[in-house]
Amino acid sequence: MNIFFARIAAILALPLLVACAGSPTQSTAEVEVPGYEGVQDGEFFIQPVPQKYLSDGNRRQEVAYTADDAPGTIVVDTFARRLYHVLEGGRATRYPIAVGREGLSFRGSGVIGRKAEWPSWQPTANMIRTRPDLYAAYAGGLPGGLENPLGARAMYLYRGGRDTMFRIHGTVDNASIGHATSAGCIRLFNQDAIDLYGRVDTGTRVKVRSQEESLAAEGPMMDDAYGRVVPASPQAIAQKEKDLAKIAKASERDEKKRLAACKRRGLPADDCPLPLPENAVVTAGTSGPSTVAASTGG
């Protein structure tokens, strides 16, 4: 029966599916962080990014930049989950990113061949043929807007005059930023996507670092217990073990509460529905919800 409930949840979420992006979630910040306030962008109002997603350096900032990339270059580091826009004088604007499966498939360089505000999306014929259950409904395209997980802006990477299918774009799935995701290209907070979009033109060079280049520039990185990328160190490893133990204990406690609630309702354990995680999202190429670890806690 649990499979039944998972399938129902997936069907209800299907209208949010899109290639190279995750599905949007709605959230409202109690305290607006400078640079991440709510903004009216044309006909759409972008909600402020909740403060809980902007901790631990997970926000846009100007930093020192020692690599030898030319000013104006966009440098994407999928391993450190950071994007840099290189400035003059050894500086760069650094943006946190979410990296999906498609984002990991590209290495080397290209150029921004096209830019779009509130981009639309249309599945390819192959996508419709292989997964009509997911994509056939969008054969005519999904228009840009708050329901389109490509977000407020998209920048399309070209190589040799051809679209590589690698995109840098916004998202309203704010919880995903700073994490690895099951699908998607390179996502930024919508506010960051708008900021970067305004800084670059078509023809801007984009470099995607290799793992060796990432290690040289950023040092070794690791995921903590909550799925956030952090510098690897003995202290970070020890903290991850503590946090994993805390998460396991909380999960065990929640499971007991779930089963007890079902028992009071007269439901056997096998028929007790599983709750969707707080940050469950549906992503392209999946048949149901996937979980992005929360950016809070720990």
C-alpha positions as CSV (number, residue, x, y, z in Angstrom):
1,M,0.0,0.0,0.0
2,N,2.9,2.4,0.6
3,I,3.7,2.1,-3.1
4,F,0.2,3.2,-3.9
5,F,0.5,6.4,-1.8
6,A,3.9,7.2,-3.4
7,R,2.4,6.8,-6.9
8,I,-0.6,9.1,-6.0
9,A,1.9,11.7,-4.7
10,A,3.9,11.5,-8.0
11,I,0.8,11.8,-10.1
12,L,-0.3,14.9,-8.2
13,A,3.1,16.5,-8.7
14,L,3.5,15.7,-12.4
15,P,2.4,19.2,-13.7
16,L,5.7,20.5,-12.2
17,L,8.0,18.3,-14.2
18,V,10.6,20.0,-16.4
19,A,13.9,19.1,-18.0
20,C,17.0,20.5,-16.5
21,A,15.2,21.7,-13.4
22,G,13.4,20.6,-10.3
23,S,9.9,21.5,-9.2
24,P,9.1,24.7,-7.4
25,T,8.2,24.9,-3.8
26,Q,6.5,27.9,-2.1
27,S,8.2,29.5,0.9
28,T,8.1,32.9,2.6
29,A,10.9,34.5,4.6
30,E,10.1,36.2,7.9
31,V,13.2,38.3,7.7
32,E,14.4,39.4,4.2
33,V,18.1,39.1,3.6
34,P,19.7,41.9,1.6
35,G,20.1,40.8,-2.0
36,Y,17.4,38.1,-1.6
37,E,14.3,40.2,-0.9
38,G,11.0,39.7,-2.7
39,V,11.1,41.4,-6.1
40,Q,8.5,42.3,-8.7
41,D,9.9,41.2,-12.0
42,G,7.6,42.2,-14.8
43,E,4.3,40.5,-14.2
44,F,5.7,38.0,-11.7
45,F,6.5,38.5,-8.0
46,I,9.4,36.4,-6.8
47,Q,9.2,35.5,-3.1
48,P,12.1,36.4,-0.8
49,V,14.6,33.5,-0.2
50,P,14.0,32.3,3.4
51,Q,16.9,33.1,5.7
52,K,17.4,29.4,6.6
53,Y,18.6,28.7,3.0
54,L,21.2,31.4,3.1
55,S,23.4,30.2,6.0
56,D,26.9,28.8,5.9
57,G,28.0,30.9,3.0
58,N,25.2,29.8,0.8
59,R,24.7,33.3,-0.6
60,R,26.1,35.6,-3.3
61,Q,29.2,37.5,-2.3
62,E,32.3,39.1,-3.8
63,V,35.5,37.1,-3.0
64,A,39.2,37.0,-3.8
65,Y,39.9,34.9,-6.9
66,T,43.3,33.5,-7.6
67,A,42.7,31.2,-10.6
68,D,44.0,32.5,-14.0
69,D,40.5,32.8,-15.7
70,A,40.0,36.1,-17.6
71,P,37.7,38.8,-16.2
72,G,34.2,38.3,-17.6
73,T,34.4,34.5,-17.6
74,I,31.8,32.4,-15.8
75,V,33.5,29.5,-14.0
76,V,31.2,26.6,-12.9
77,D,32.5,24.3,-10.2
78,T,30.1,21.4,-9.9
79,F,32.2,19.7,-7.2
80,A,32.3,22.6,-4.9
81,R,28.8,23.7,-6.1
82,R,29.9,27.2,-6.7
83,L,29.7,29.5,-9.7
84,Y,32.1,32.4,-10.2
85,H,31.8,35.5,-12.4
86,V,35.4,36.7,-12.7
87,L,36.0,40.4,-12.1
88,E,39.0,42.6,-12.6
89,G,41.7,42.9,-9.9
90,G,41.7,39.3,-8.7
91,R,38.1,39.4,-7.5
92,A,35.0,37.4,-8.4
93,T,31.3,37.3,-7.6
94,R,30.6,33.8,-6.1
95,Y,27.1,32.2,-6.3
96,P,25.9,29.0,-4.6
97,I,24.4,26.5,-7.0
98,A,22.5,23.3,-7.1
99,V,24.0,20.7,-9.5
100,G,21.9,18.0,-11.2
101,R,22.7,14.9,-13.2
102,E,22.8,16.9,-16.5
103,G,25.1,19.5,-14.9
104,L,27.7,16.8,-14.2
105,S,27.8,15.7,-17.8
106,F,29.6,18.6,-19.2
107,R,33.3,19.6,-18.9
108,G,35.4,22.1,-20.7
109,S,34.3,25.4,-22.1
110,G,31.6,27.0,-24.3
111,V,29.9,30.4,-24.6
112,I,26.5,31.8,-23.6
113,G,24.7,31.4,-26.9
114,R,21.3,32.5,-25.8
115,K,19.7,34.2,-22.8
116,A,16.0,34.2,-21.9
117,E,13.8,35.9,-19.3
118,W,11.1,33.7,-17.8
119,P,12.1,30.9,-20.2
120,S,9.7,28.4,-21.6
121,W,10.5,24.7,-21.8
122,Q,9.5,21.9,-24.3
123,P,10.4,18.3,-24.0
124,T,12.3,16.7,-27.0
125,A,10.6,14.1,-29.2
126,N,12.8,11.4,-27.7
127,M,11.8,12.4,-24.1
128,I,8.1,12.1,-25.1
129,R,8.6,8.8,-26.9
130,T,10.5,7.2,-24.0
131,R,8.5,8.6,-21.1
132,P,5.1,9.7,-22.4
133,D,3.7,9.4,-18.9
134,L,5.9,12.2,-17.8
135,Y,6.3,14.4,-20.8
136,A,3.4,14.0,-23.3
137,A,1.3,16.6,-21.5
138,Y,4.0,19.2,-22.2
139,A,4.5,18.4,-25.9
140,G,3.2,21.9,-26.7
141,G,5.6,23.5,-24.2
142,L,5.5,24.8,-20.7
143,P,5.3,28.7,-20.7
144,G,7.6,30.7,-18.5
145,G,6.4,31.8,-15.1
146,L,6.2,30.9,-11.5
147,E,5.1,27.4,-12.4
148,N,8.1,26.8,-14.6
149,P,11.1,25.4,-12.6
150,L,13.6,27.0,-15.0
151,G,12.9,30.1,-13.0
152,A,13.2,33.7,-13.8
153,R,16.3,33.6,-16.1
154,A,18.1,31.0,-18.2
155,M,21.5,31.2,-19.9
156,Y,22.2,28.5,-22.6
157,L,25.7,27.1,-23.2
158,Y,26.7,26.6,-26.8
159,R,29.8,25.0,-28.2
160,G,30.8,25.2,-31.9
161,G,27.5,27.1,-32.6
162,R,25.4,24.3,-31.2
163,D,23.3,24.1,-28.1
164,T,25.0,21.7,-25.6
165,M,21.8,21.4,-23.5
166,F,23.7,22.7,-20.5
167,R,21.8,25.5,-18.8
168,I,22.4,28.0,-16.0
169,H,19.0,29.0,-14.7
170,G,16.9,30.1,-11.8
171,T,14.7,28.0,-9.6
172,V,12.0,28.5,-7.0
173,D,13.1,25.3,-5.3
174,N,15.2,27.3,-2.9
175,A,16.0,24.3,-0.7
176,S,18.0,22.7,-3.4
177,I,20.7,25.4,-3.7
178,G,24.0,24.1,-2.4
179,H,23.0,20.5,-2.9
180,A,23.3,17.7,-5.5
181,T,20.0,16.8,-7.0
182,S,18.6,13.9,-9.0
183,A,18.2,15.9,-12.2
184,G,18.8,19.3,-13.6
185,C,21.6,21.5,-14.9
186,I,23.0,24.4,-12.8
187,R,20.4,26.2,-10.7
188,L,20.7,29.4,-8.8
189,F,18.3,31.3,-6.5
190,N,16.1,33.4,-8.8
191,Q,17.6,36.5,-7.3
192,D,21.1,35.3,-8.2
193,A,20.0,34.2,-11.7
194,I,18.7,37.7,-12.3
195,D,21.9,39.3,-10.9
196,L,24.2,37.1,-13.1
197,Y,21.9,37.5,-16.2
198,G,22.4,41.3,-15.9
199,R,26.2,41.0,-15.7
200,V,26.8,38.9,-18.8
201,D,26.1,39.0,-22.5
202,T,25.8,36.4,-25.2
203,G,29.3,35.3,-26.2
204,T,30.4,35.2,-22.6
205,R,32.9,32.4,-22.0
206,V,31.8,29.6,-19.6
207,K,34.3,27.2,-18.2
208,V,33.2,24.1,-16.3
209,R,36.0,22.9,-14.0
210,S,37.3,19.3,-14.0
211,Q,37.6,17.5,-10.7
212,E,41.4,18.1,-10.8
213,E,40.8,21.9,-11.4
214,S,38.3,22.0,-8.5
215,L,40.7,20.3,-6.1
216,A,43.5,22.7,-7.1
217,A,41.2,25.8,-6.6
218,E,38.9,24.8,-3.8
219,G,40.6,21.9,-2.0
220,P,38.8,18.6,-1.2
221,M,35.1,18.9,-0.5
222,M,32.5,16.6,1.1
223,D,28.8,16.4,1.8
224,D,27.8,16.9,5.4
225,A,25.0,15.0,7.0
226,Y,22.4,17.4,5.5
227,G,23.7,17.2,1.9
228,R,25.5,20.5,2.0
229,V,29.0,20.7,0.5
230,V,31.7,21.7,2.9
231,P,35.5,21.6,3.0
232,A,36.7,18.1,3.9
233,S,38.5,17.8,7.2
234,P,38.8,15.5,10.2
235,Q,36.5,17.9,12.1
236,A,33.9,17.9,9.3
237,I,34.0,14.1,9.2
238,A,33.5,13.8,13.0
239,Q,30.6,16.3,12.9
240,K,29.0,14.4,10.1
241,E,29.0,11.2,12.2
242,K,27.4,13.1,15.1
243,D,24.8,14.6,12.9
244,L,23.9,11.3,11.1
245,A,23.4,9.7,14.6
246,K,21.1,12.6,15.5
247,I,19.2,12.3,12.3
248,A,18.8,8.5,12.7
249,K,17.5,9.0,16.3
250,A,15.0,11.6,15.1
251,S,13.9,9.3,12.2
252,E,13.3,6.4,14.6
253,R,11.2,8.6,16.9
254,D,9.1,9.9,14.0
255,E,8.6,6.4,12.7
256,K,7.2,5.3,16.1
257,K,4.9,8.3,16.1
258,R,3.7,7.5,12.6
259,L,2.9,3.9,13.4
260,A,1.2,4.8,16.7
261,A,-1.0,7.3,14.8
262,C,-2.0,4.7,12.3
263,K,-2.7,2.2,15.1
264,R,-5.1,4.6,16.7
265,R,-6.9,4.9,13.4
266,G,-7.1,1.2,13.1
267,L,-4.7,1.0,10.1
268,P,-2.3,-2.0,10.0
269,A,1.4,-1.1,9.7
270,D,1.6,-2.3,6.0
271,D,-1.2,0.2,5.1
272,C,0.2,3.1,7.1
273,P,0.9,5.9,4.6
274,L,4.4,7.3,4.4
275,P,4.6,11.1,4.8
276,L,6.3,13.2,2.1
277,P,9.5,14.8,3.3
278,E,9.4,18.5,3.9
279,N,11.6,19.2,1.0
280,A,10.4,16.5,-1.4
281,V,10.5,17.6,-5.0
282,V,9.7,15.9,-8.3
283,T,12.4,16.2,-10.9
284,A,12.6,15.4,-14.6
285,G,13.4,11.8,-15.3
286,T,11.9,10.5,-12.1
287,S,8.6,8.9,-11.4
288,G,8.0,10.3,-8.0
289,P,9.3,12.6,-5.2
290,S,13.0,12.8,-4.4
291,T,14.4,14.4,-1.3
292,V,16.8,17.3,-1.1
293,A,18.4,17.4,2.3
294,A,17.3,20.5,4.2
295,S,19.7,23.4,4.6
296,T,18.9,23.8,8.2
297,G,19.9,21.7,11.2
298,G,23.2,20.5,12.3
